[in-house]
Amino acid sequence: MSNEPIKRVSIIVSRGSLDGVYPGLIMANGARMEGIEAMLFFTFFGLGALHKKLQNDLKVATVGNAAMNMAMPLLGMPITMPFPTWMGGIPGVSAFASSVMKKKMEKLDIPPVGEFVTMIHDAGGEIYACKAAMDMFDLKKDDLVPEVDSILTVGDFYAKSAGAQIIFT
């Protein structure tokens, strides 16, 4: 185990839910604030965070999310209270949970996804989209926000990540 400080991180964002995208954004932003080079690679459903029409409308995944009890204190209930998975399937529950989460993040001064992507890019973070996922979803670079530096193959991602710590969120 080395005590050398981390100099570079490559963060893979593959989940497109609100709770799936924020960990990568927070880690990349934190890295830049610490002077660490940061690269974000969005693949599969994570591409929603870069899509012009989807970016600021991401939702919390409520169906099958075994950790939803973590959000129960936001509703004034104990963290130990389980969130029944069937409840997540009721129309409007995901939108409500997303709204509650976004309001709490706003109170904590955590920016919306689009603003966060811009902040990271403006701070020197690199932002890339996965070519295979782009092809699979029939997306073009014009569908994505302007902060996207390029579309990379997996091989390109590994080449750019040489010497970096790779983090999968």
Backbone bond lengths (Angstrom), bond angles and torsions (degrees), N, CA, C in turn:
res aa  C-N    CA-C-N  psi(-1)  N-CA   C-N-CA  omega(-1)  CA-C   N-CA-C  phi
1 M - - - 1.456 - - 1.521 108.66 -
2 S 1.310 115.65 129.46 1.458 122.08 -177.29 1.525 110.77 -96.82
3 N 1.314 115.06 145.26 1.459 119.93 175.72 1.517 111.62 -98.09
4 E 1.337 116.19 9.81 1.458 120.10 178.53 1.527 109.70 -65.04
5 P 1.320 116.74 139.99 1.470 118.15 177.90 1.530 111.11 -68.81
6 I 1.308 115.14 150.88 1.459 120.71 176.62 1.527 108.01 -72.12
7 K 1.332 115.44 132.41 1.470 120.19 -179.01 1.519 112.23 -108.22
8 R 1.355 116.08 -28.81 1.464 120.28 -176.51 1.521 109.65 -143.78
9 V 1.335 115.53 141.08 1.460 120.54 173.25 1.528 109.32 -129.96
10 S 1.309 114.19 143.56 1.467 121.97 172.06 1.517 105.75 -120.45
11 I 1.316 115.91 117.05 1.461 121.65 -173.77 1.529 109.27 -110.26
12 I 1.323 115.29 123.97 1.464 121.22 179.19 1.524 108.17 -96.78
13 V 1.336 116.97 124.71 1.464 122.72 177.54 1.529 107.05 -112.68
14 S 1.332 116.47 111.01 1.465 120.07 -176.27 1.518 113.44 -114.13
15 R 1.318 117.05 -10.41 1.464 120.09 -178.12 1.521 109.59 -103.75
16 G 1.323 116.82 140.11 1.453 120.85 -173.77 1.513 115.29 -103.59
17 S 1.317 117.93 3.70 1.464 119.64 177.30 1.521 108.60 -78.23
18 L 1.317 115.89 162.76 1.459 121.01 178.08 1.527 110.11 -55.99
19 D 1.342 115.91 -45.27 1.455 120.85 -179.91 1.528 112.24 -74.87
20 G 1.309 118.00 -11.75 1.456 121.65 177.34 1.516 112.96 -91.24
21 V 1.321 117.19 -27.19 1.465 122.57 -176.70 1.529 112.29 -87.46
22 Y 1.329 116.87 -40.80 1.467 119.99 -173.81 1.527 115.36 -59.33
23 P 1.336 120.94 -38.15 1.469 117.78 179.47 1.535 113.18 -56.19
24 G 1.311 117.26 -43.23 1.463 120.42 178.73 1.516 112.30 -65.25
25 L 1.340 116.10 -41.60 1.465 119.88 179.45 1.528 111.00 -64.93
26 I 1.320 116.45 -43.48 1.466 120.55 -179.98 1.528 110.52 -64.92
27 M 1.322 116.79 -42.04 1.469 119.62 179.66 1.525 111.60 -66.36
28 A 1.329 117.90 -41.26 1.468 120.80 179.10 1.521 110.72 -66.14
29 N 1.316 116.78 -42.82 1.454 120.39 178.75 1.530 110.49 -63.75
30 G 1.318 116.58 -44.31 1.467 120.72 177.97 1.525 111.83 -60.92
31 A 1.324 115.98 -39.44 1.463 120.09 177.91 1.524 110.17 -61.61
32 R 1.317 117.00 -48.24 1.470 120.25 -179.50 1.526 110.83 -61.90
33 M 1.322 117.48 -38.27 1.465 121.19 179.35 1.531 111.37 -65.22
34 E 1.336 116.37 -26.53 1.465 121.45 178.72 1.528 112.18 -93.35
35 G 1.328 116.39 4.92 1.464 120.19 179.93 1.521 113.90 79.90
36 I 1.313 116.46 16.52 1.466 121.97 179.32 1.524 108.42 -93.50
37 E 1.326 116.87 133.47 1.466 120.58 176.04 1.525 108.39 -63.78
38 A 1.318 117.15 137.62 1.463 120.82 -177.86 1.519 110.94 -133.79
39 M 1.326 114.24 135.68 1.454 121.71 176.69 1.522 107.33 -128.56
40 L 1.322 116.94 131.71 1.455 122.57 175.44 1.521 108.80 -108.79
41 F 1.327 116.43 130.93 1.457 123.03 179.16 1.523 107.05 -121.00
42 F 1.335 116.52 109.54 1.463 122.46 -177.21 1.522 109.33 -95.45
43 T 1.331 116.12 124.96 1.448 121.20 -178.70 1.530 110.01 -133.70
44 F 1.298 116.57 162.26 1.453 124.35 -178.65 1.525 110.99 44.36
45 F 1.322 119.44 -128.72 1.456 120.25 -173.32 1.526 112.84 -71.47
46 G 1.320 117.44 -14.24 1.457 121.06 174.51 1.524 112.05 -61.17
47 L 1.334 117.08 -21.53 1.466 120.93 179.03 1.531 112.41 -60.49
48 G 1.323 117.18 -21.76 1.459 120.26 178.06 1.521 112.21 -57.42
49 A 1.323 116.83 -29.26 1.466 121.43 179.58 1.522 112.04 -70.68
50 L 1.332 116.55 -15.02 1.467 121.12 179.92 1.526 112.44 -109.25
51 H 1.315 117.46 -9.27 1.464 121.44 -177.12 1.530 109.38 -76.84
52 K 1.323 116.24 129.35 1.471 121.35 -177.91 1.519 113.05 -53.05
53 K 1.321 117.82 -40.34 1.461 121.40 -174.48 1.528 113.64 -88.23
54 L 1.320 117.81 -14.40 1.467 120.95 -175.37 1.525 113.75 -110.05
55 Q 1.308 116.42 -25.12 1.463 123.17 -168.35 1.527 115.16 -46.78
56 N 1.299 117.59 -46.77 1.461 119.47 -175.30 1.523 113.35 -99.75
57 D 1.338 116.45 17.96 1.459 120.44 178.81 1.531 111.31 -126.87
58 L 1.318 116.95 27.27 1.460 120.48 178.86 1.527 109.10 -70.66
59 K 1.320 116.11 148.94 1.465 121.80 -176.90 1.529 110.82 -119.28
60 V 1.332 115.50 159.28 1.457 122.22 172.67 1.527 106.98 -76.93
61 A 1.316 116.49 135.09 1.461 120.75 176.57 1.528 108.32 -78.34
62 T 1.328 117.65 114.07 1.469 120.81 -177.58 1.524 112.34 -102.64
63 V 1.318 118.59 -26.67 1.462 121.05 -179.01 1.522 108.74 -82.78
64 G 1.310 116.02 125.46 1.459 120.82 177.10 1.521 114.31 72.57
65 N 1.318 118.11 12.19 1.462 121.60 179.67 1.526 107.51 -91.85
66 A 1.318 116.36 97.24 1.462 122.01 -175.48 1.523 113.03 -65.03
67 A 1.330 117.50 -14.47 1.464 120.94 -177.71 1.522 112.82 -98.48
68 M 1.321 118.51 10.48 1.463 120.59 -178.79 1.527 113.01 -59.64
69 N 1.332 117.45 -22.03 1.465 119.18 177.93 1.536 111.07 -61.64
70 M 1.340 118.28 -21.59 1.465 121.63 177.09 1.528 110.83 -61.14
71 A 1.324 117.39 -28.72 1.460 121.83 -177.30 1.533 112.52 -89.48
72 M 1.309 118.36 -6.93 1.467 120.30 -176.25 1.531 113.11 -58.42
73 P 1.353 120.23 -36.33 1.471 119.22 177.26 1.534 113.47 -60.48
74 L 1.330 118.00 -23.93 1.463 120.80 176.69 1.527 111.18 -64.65
75 L 1.330 115.53 -21.08 1.465 121.30 178.94 1.527 111.41 -103.44
76 G 1.336 116.41 8.59 1.454 120.79 179.70 1.518 113.62 80.47
77 M 1.322 117.03 17.77 1.461 121.51 -179.77 1.524 109.49 -110.88
78 P 1.336 117.18 160.00 1.469 119.03 -179.06 1.532 112.20 -68.57
79 I 1.310 115.06 147.30 1.464 121.26 -179.80 1.527 111.69 -62.41
80 T 1.319 116.30 -22.13 1.462 120.96 -179.42 1.528 112.69 -81.17
81 M 1.329 116.34 -7.58 1.467 119.56 179.91 1.528 109.22 -76.14
82 P 1.313 117.05 122.28 1.468 118.65 -179.08 1.533 111.82 -72.29
83 F 1.322 114.89 150.45 1.461 121.71 174.68 1.522 106.24 -102.83
84 P 1.327 118.79 110.43 1.471 120.76 -177.18 1.531 110.96 -61.94
85 T 1.330 116.31 128.35 1.461 120.13 -176.23 1.526 111.96 -60.32
86 W 1.327 118.18 -32.56 1.470 120.40 179.65 1.519 111.09 -63.21
87 M 1.323 116.43 -28.84 1.455 120.49 -178.05 1.536 111.12 -66.28
88 G 1.325 115.51 -30.83 1.463 120.06 179.67 1.514 113.06 -64.42
89 G 1.342 116.59 -20.45 1.461 120.80 -179.68 1.517 114.20 -84.85
90 I 1.307 117.34 -6.96 1.463 120.58 179.34 1.527 108.71 -73.06
91 P 1.333 117.83 130.93 1.466 119.93 179.95 1.536 111.77 -53.39
92 G 1.304 115.28 131.91 1.455 121.71 177.50 1.521 114.94 95.60
93 V 1.333 118.29 -17.07 1.465 120.59 -177.34 1.531 110.96 -66.35
94 S 1.317 117.15 -44.18 1.461 119.95 178.77 1.526 111.11 -63.68
95 A 1.328 116.60 -41.84 1.469 120.31 178.29 1.525 110.74 -63.98
96 F 1.342 116.80 -40.50 1.464 120.72 178.49 1.530 110.65 -64.68
97 A 1.341 116.68 -47.63 1.465 120.77 179.48 1.529 110.35 -60.45
98 S 1.318 116.56 -39.75 1.466 121.08 179.17 1.519 110.78 -64.94
99 S 1.323 116.39 -41.58 1.460 121.36 179.56 1.530 111.04 -63.59
100 V 1.321 117.03 -44.32 1.465 121.61 178.66 1.528 109.86 -61.82
101 M 1.336 116.30 -45.17 1.466 120.87 -179.32 1.529 110.93 -64.05
102 K 1.316 117.57 -43.60 1.465 121.11 -179.81 1.527 111.71 -64.03
103 K 1.331 117.09 -38.99 1.470 120.58 178.27 1.523 110.68 -64.69
104 K 1.328 117.00 -40.92 1.461 120.66 178.78 1.527 110.42 -66.14
105 M 1.326 116.81 -41.75 1.471 120.19 178.97 1.523 110.40 -64.49
106 E 1.332 116.96 -38.17 1.460 120.67 177.71 1.530 110.52 -61.94
107 K 1.347 116.70 -42.04 1.471 120.93 177.29 1.524 111.30 -61.66
108 L 1.336 116.21 -33.27 1.463 121.27 179.79 1.527 112.13 -86.38
109 D 1.342 116.52 5.04 1.461 123.85 179.88 1.534 112.51 62.96
110 I 1.330 115.84 34.87 1.457 121.86 174.09 1.522 106.00 -93.35
111 P 1.321 117.94 120.06 1.465 120.07 -174.26 1.526 113.89 -69.26
112 P 1.329 116.49 157.89 1.469 120.54 173.44 1.533 109.72 -62.17
113 V 1.314 116.54 161.83 1.463 121.91 -174.69 1.530 112.28 -52.17
114 G 1.326 118.02 -50.69 1.463 120.76 -177.42 1.523 112.65 -59.42
115 E 1.318 115.82 -44.88 1.467 120.20 178.83 1.522 111.10 -65.13
116 F 1.339 116.81 -38.32 1.462 121.72 179.64 1.532 110.72 -64.06
117 V 1.325 116.65 -44.48 1.471 121.17 178.21 1.528 109.65 -59.08
118 T 1.326 117.12 -44.76 1.468 121.78 178.95 1.528 110.82 -62.69
119 M 1.332 116.77 -44.51 1.472 120.75 179.50 1.518 111.30 -58.88
120 I 1.323 116.44 -46.35 1.464 120.92 -178.69 1.524 110.00 -63.66
121 H 1.311 116.42 -44.34 1.460 120.43 179.81 1.531 110.73 -63.87
122 D 1.335 117.01 -44.91 1.466 121.29 179.94 1.528 111.98 -64.34
123 A 1.343 116.69 -25.42 1.467 121.29 179.02 1.525 111.75 -85.96
124 G 1.328 116.91 4.69 1.463 120.29 177.73 1.510 114.73 99.01
125 G 1.338 117.34 2.67 1.460 119.80 175.82 1.517 110.19 -71.29
126 E 1.311 115.64 143.96 1.465 120.88 179.29 1.527 108.61 -96.46
127 I 1.324 115.78 139.61 1.463 120.99 -177.04 1.530 109.10 -127.87
128 Y 1.334 114.11 122.91 1.459 120.32 -176.39 1.524 111.37 -129.98
129 A 1.325 115.08 150.95 1.464 122.69 174.61 1.523 108.14 -110.35
130 C 1.311 116.26 147.24 1.468 123.09 -178.89 1.533 110.06 -81.35
131 K 1.326 115.62 125.82 1.465 120.71 -178.69 1.526 112.31 -62.05
132 A 1.325 117.75 -43.80 1.467 120.16 -178.65 1.535 110.52 -60.53
133 A 1.326 117.25 -43.15 1.465 120.61 178.92 1.523 110.81 -68.04
134 M 1.330 116.88 -39.49 1.469 120.67 177.29 1.528 109.78 -58.95
135 D 1.320 116.17 -46.46 1.463 121.05 179.57 1.529 111.16 -64.49
136 M 1.332 116.53 -41.89 1.456 120.77 -177.79 1.532 111.08 -62.18
137 F 1.335 117.28 -38.45 1.462 121.52 -177.87 1.528 112.95 -96.54
138 D 1.341 116.70 10.56 1.468 122.11 179.50 1.527 112.59 54.61
139 L 1.322 116.31 42.71 1.461 121.15 179.53 1.523 110.90 -99.38
140 K 1.310 115.13 151.02 1.468 122.78 175.76 1.523 107.59 -118.04
141 K 1.319 116.57 160.47 1.461 120.21 -179.24 1.535 110.62 -57.71
142 D 1.329 117.57 -32.28 1.471 121.36 178.32 1.532 113.13 -63.32
143 D 1.343 117.40 -19.99 1.460 121.17 177.62 1.533 111.82 -75.87
144 L 1.332 115.59 -15.86 1.459 121.04 -173.93 1.527 111.95 -100.79
145 V 1.322 114.95 160.62 1.466 121.27 178.82 1.529 110.04 -65.67
146 P 1.327 117.64 154.49 1.469 120.78 -175.60 1.528 114.43 -66.19
147 E 1.329 118.57 -15.29 1.465 120.62 179.99 1.525 113.25 -70.84
148 V 1.333 117.20 -12.29 1.469 120.50 179.01 1.521 108.64 -69.03
149 D 1.329 115.55 118.35 1.464 120.94 -177.89 1.523 112.49 -71.97
150 S 1.331 116.21 -38.26 1.455 119.28 -177.15 1.519 109.17 -171.41
151 I 1.330 114.23 169.09 1.461 121.66 173.04 1.520 106.23 -106.65
152 L 1.336 116.15 125.28 1.468 121.02 -174.34 1.521 112.34 -116.27
153 T 1.324 115.21 147.17 1.459 119.68 167.27 1.525 106.88 -78.83
154 V 1.311 117.04 168.76 1.459 120.35 177.24 1.526 109.79 -61.33
155 G 1.330 116.76 -38.93 1.469 120.23 177.72 1.519 111.61 -61.51
156 D 1.348 116.67 -41.87 1.475 120.68 176.53 1.528 110.38 -61.98
157 F 1.338 115.92 -40.94 1.463 120.55 179.54 1.523 110.19 -59.91
158 Y 1.332 117.09 -47.31 1.463 119.66 -179.85 1.532 111.31 -64.26
159 A 1.317 116.72 -39.08 1.468 119.38 178.56 1.528 110.73 -62.93
160 K 1.322 117.23 -44.45 1.471 121.13 179.16 1.525 111.67 -69.21
161 S 1.327 117.35 -23.77 1.459 121.85 -177.67 1.531 113.25 -88.77
162 A 1.311 117.44 -0.36 1.473 120.22 -177.82 1.528 110.30 -52.02
163 G 1.327 116.03 124.89 1.457 121.79 179.35 1.518 114.49 84.04
164 A 1.321 117.97 -2.34 1.467 121.57 -178.99 1.525 110.55 -96.98
165 Q 1.308 115.09 157.86 1.461 120.96 169.49 1.526 106.31 -80.50
166 I 1.329 117.98 126.30 1.457 121.26 179.06 1.522 108.99 -96.86
167 I 1.314 115.69 126.42 1.468 122.03 -176.88 1.522 107.95 -121.47
168 F 1.313 117.09 128.37 1.462 122.56 178.88 1.513 108.41 -107.59
169 T 1.334 116.92 119.38 1.468 119.18 -179.69 1.506 111.00 -105.04
